[in-house]
Amino acid sequence: MGNIERGMNMTRETVIQNILTNYGQYISKEDVESMVDSGKEQGLTYDLIYLRLLVKIRMIILKLTIRYF
């Protein structure tokens, strides 16, 4: 059963690890850490920070993809 079925309960480290594992070619570790810390300062949970980062990164990838076609 995956995180979605169980309900996500991420930590700072799992957010950073998952983002870098899947999108490390698009974003640096330092940038991910900075965005995670910024989200936490805004009072967001790590689950929400992760989902927001996914949306932002995927939007960037989509824009880059569209640009090259």
C-alpha positions in Angstrom: 0.0 0.0 0.0 1.4 3.4 -1.0 1.5 6.7 0.9 -1.7 7.9 -0.7 -3.7 5.0 0.4 -2.3 5.1 4.0 -2.4 8.9 4.2 0.9 10.7 3.7 3.0 11.5 6.8 6.2 12.9 5.4 9.2 14.3 7.1 11.6 17.0 5.9 14.0 14.3 4.8 11.4 12.2 2.9 10.2 15.3 1.0 13.8 16.2 0.0 14.7 12.6 -0.9 11.5 12.0 -3.0 11.8 15.3 -4.9 15.5 14.8 -5.7 15.0 11.1 -6.6 12.3 12.0 -9.1 13.3 15.5 -10.2 16.9 16.0 -9.2 17.8 16.7 -12.8 15.7 19.8 -12.7 16.3 21.2 -9.3 19.2 21.4 -6.8 19.2 20.0 -3.3 19.9 23.5 -2.0 16.8 24.8 -3.7 14.6 22.0 -2.5 15.9 22.4 1.1 15.2 26.2 0.9 11.7 25.7 -0.4 10.9 23.0 2.2 12.1 25.3 5.0 10.2 28.2 3.6 7.0 26.2 3.5 7.5 25.0 7.1 8.1 28.7 8.2 4.7 29.4 6.6 3.1 26.8 8.8 2.6 24.1 6.1 2.8 20.4 6.8 5.5 18.4 5.0 2.8 16.6 3.1 1.4 19.9 1.7 4.9 21.2 1.0 5.6 18.0 -1.0 2.5 18.3 -3.0 3.1 22.0 -3.8 6.6 21.3 -4.9 5.4 18.5 -7.2 2.9 20.9 -8.8 5.5 23.6 -9.3 8.2 21.3 -10.7 5.7 19.6 -13.1 4.6 23.0 -14.3 8.2 23.9 -15.1 8.8 20.6 -16.9 5.6 21.1 -18.9 6.6 24.7 -19.9 10.1 23.4 -20.9 8.5 20.6 -22.9 6.1 22.9 -24.7 8.9 25.3 -25.5 10.8 22.7 -27.4 7.9 21.5 -29.6 
